[in-house]
Amino acid sequence: ETLEIAQRWLDTYRPGVTVEEHADPFYGYYTIHTLKDGQIEGMLSVHGTTGQVWYHTWHGPFIQMIEEEGGDH
């Protein structure tokens, strides 16, 4: 349901952008990478109870993701 809520929000406010296939759970909310042409372009979060969506504008444009050695993301 979280991914569906996020995709509906993107369809309304950022047409052409899609959600990644999984959401990372945090306390009370989920964070999801957003994709444009199959590449990460940003992220948003969905509140776990209300379904409120907030797009992470404060990060600036996505540059790269560095994975911690031994990490699963």
Secondary structure as a PSIPRED ss2 file (coil, helix, strand):
# PSIPRED VFORMAT (PSIPRED V4.0)

   1 E C   1.000  0.000  0.000
   2 T H   0.000  1.000  0.000
   3 L H   0.000  1.000  0.000
   4 E H   0.000  1.000  0.000
   5 I H   0.000  1.000  0.000
   6 A H   0.000  1.000  0.000
   7 Q H   0.000  1.000  0.000
   8 R H   0.000  1.000  0.000
   9 W H   0.000  1.000  0.000
  10 L H   0.000  1.000  0.000
  11 D H   0.000  1.000  0.000
  12 T H   0.000  1.000  0.000
  13 Y H   0.000  1.000  0.000
  14 R C   1.000  0.000  0.000
  15 P C   1.000  0.000  0.000
  16 G C   1.000  0.000  0.000
  17 V C   1.000  0.000  0.000
  18 T E   0.000  0.000  1.000
  19 V E   0.000  0.000  1.000
  20 E C   1.000  0.000  0.000
  21 E C   1.000  0.000  0.000
  22 H C   1.000  0.000  0.000
  23 A C   1.000  0.000  0.000
  24 D E   0.000  0.000  1.000
  25 P E   0.000  0.000  1.000
  26 F E   0.000  0.000  1.000
  27 Y C   1.000  0.000  0.000
  28 G C   1.000  0.000  0.000
  29 Y E   0.000  0.000  1.000
  30 Y E   0.000  0.000  1.000
  31 T E   0.000  0.000  1.000
  32 I E   0.000  0.000  1.000
  33 H E   0.000  0.000  1.000
  34 T E   0.000  0.000  1.000
  35 L E   0.000  0.000  1.000
  36 K E   0.000  0.000  1.000
  37 D C   1.000  0.000  0.000
  38 G C   1.000  0.000  0.000
  39 Q E   0.000  0.000  1.000
  40 I E   0.000  0.000  1.000
  41 E E   0.000  0.000  1.000
  42 G E   0.000  0.000  1.000
  43 M E   0.000  0.000  1.000
  44 L E   0.000  0.000  1.000
  45 S E   0.000  0.000  1.000
  46 V E   0.000  0.000  1.000
  47 H E   0.000  0.000  1.000
  48 G C   1.000  0.000  0.000
  49 T C   1.000  0.000  0.000
  50 T C   1.000  0.000  0.000
  51 G C   1.000  0.000  0.000
  52 Q C   1.000  0.000  0.000
  53 V E   0.000  0.000  1.000
  54 W E   0.000  0.000  1.000
  55 Y E   0.000  0.000  1.000
  56 H C   1.000  0.000  0.000
  57 T H   0.000  1.000  0.000
  58 W H   0.000  1.000  0.000
  59 H H   0.000  1.000  0.000
  60 G C   1.000  0.000  0.000
  61 P C   1.000  0.000  0.000
  62 F C   1.000  0.000  0.000
  63 I C   1.000  0.000  0.000
  64 Q C   1.000  0.000  0.000
  65 M C   1.000  0.000  0.000
  66 I C   1.000  0.000  0.000
  67 E C   1.000  0.000  0.000
  68 E C   1.000  0.000  0.000
  69 E C   1.000  0.000  0.000
  70 G C   1.000  0.000  0.000
  71 G C   1.000  0.000  0.000
  72 D C   1.000  0.000  0.000
  73 H C   1.000  0.000  0.000
